[in-house]
Amino acid sequence: AVAALSKFAARCPSLRTSIVTLLKRSLDDEDDETRDRASVAVSVLKGAMEEFPYVPPVEDPEEADAEPVADVPQVGDPAAYVLLQGLPMSFERLDRSIRAYVQAPAAMVSAEQLTLSTLPVVEEHAEPEPVADEVDDMGADSALKAAVTGKEEKEVVDPAAAVYAIPELASLGRVFRSSPATELSEEETEYVVRCVKHVMPDHIILQFKIQNTVEDQRLVNCTVAVEGESECFEVAGEIAAESIKYGETQDAFTVINRNADAPLAPCNFECILRFGVVQVDPKSGEDESEPFDEEYPLEELEIATSDFMAKVAVPDFRQAWENVGNTNEVLEKFALQFKKQEDAVAAVIDFLGMQPCDGTGHIKPGEGGKKPHMLHLSGVFVGGTSVLARAQVAAQGDASGVLLKIAVRSDDATVSRMVADCIR
């Protein structure tokens, strides 16, 4: 009731005096949340009434047929902004964003004003599907949930923390986003290597997680050589993992500079693990030889345009779509070689690297191929440009593939074009 009254007062300035009187009665309510909501609403409305006092229209008999003056808040009205517009992100994402801001180098001594727009972009992370009979009325008490369900909530760790821990890398600036780990070797091989791509506006830091599975070896001075031909990217330097014992996993880093003037295009890099091998006694762990150089070929690593896109949802996709407008809109049509409509939808999401909105990321069971599926996607491109996409995925009746019609909108025509070109 308090929230509803607050919104009425925010929308209709003529009602604010009366509604504030009603809200003041809730300041002594027994419920803490009700008192807090009423206190905030009263404070905001009083400030708005002082800054933008309501002036009733003058009743003139000669203008009886004139259109009535609209009872709407003025431009800049704080009550309309605070009480009607929701946060641009969930409280969970806001918490993670502030934590990421604090971890970034020199964040606490920066003279930059802290606003929602200057906070780091944090991506959506998949939540497990709720169980039908699971207790869901426990609120936000994680300890109570763990006691009842037997499952503890895992803390979300910022993957960029490994970058910030190294001064040479931390000096390059704040990480925009970090990709999921990519497997560059088989699990059963002697040396297991995974790569995490940390994207910055002008750099990409490749974090190679190297695991030694050979019992009688110790690896020293481990680096991953990265080679590829691209106008966008150039290898700038490496940081080696000094020593990796049997069963351990250590990190090596490769820094790639990005040419911001060149348009982004997918690039495949050949990767070779280079290291020194020291023979050790498996029982005592003591070295038995001097190090000798070895190389180990790895799978190719792709850097794609989607790596520069953060998966960020919007509260109201339809409203956001209209607000962006079609000034920088890019329209394209593609014939995709997928037999199933469901596979095509998943592929489009993967190609663009964006977050599905409004539950459009999956086709309802039993509806695949029967009618076109509309996909709503949102994200933030490196540099802070918000991007929205609407894609219609329609299965061809003769099983010859899937037809995709896509529209991409953003405040930057170049970004809209690069995102649309991600379909391949």
Helices and strands as residue ranges (DSSP letters): H 2-11, G 13-15, H 16-24, G 25-28, H 32-51, G 61-63, H 78-84, H 91-103, G 107-109, H 142-149, H 161-164, H 167-170, E 177-178, E 182-183, E 191-199, E 203-212, E 217-227, E 233-239, E 241-244, E 249-258, E 267-279, E 292-297, E 301-303, G 305-308, E 309-310, H 317-324, E 330-336, H 341-352, E 355-356, E 373-381, E 385-395, E 402-410, H 413-420
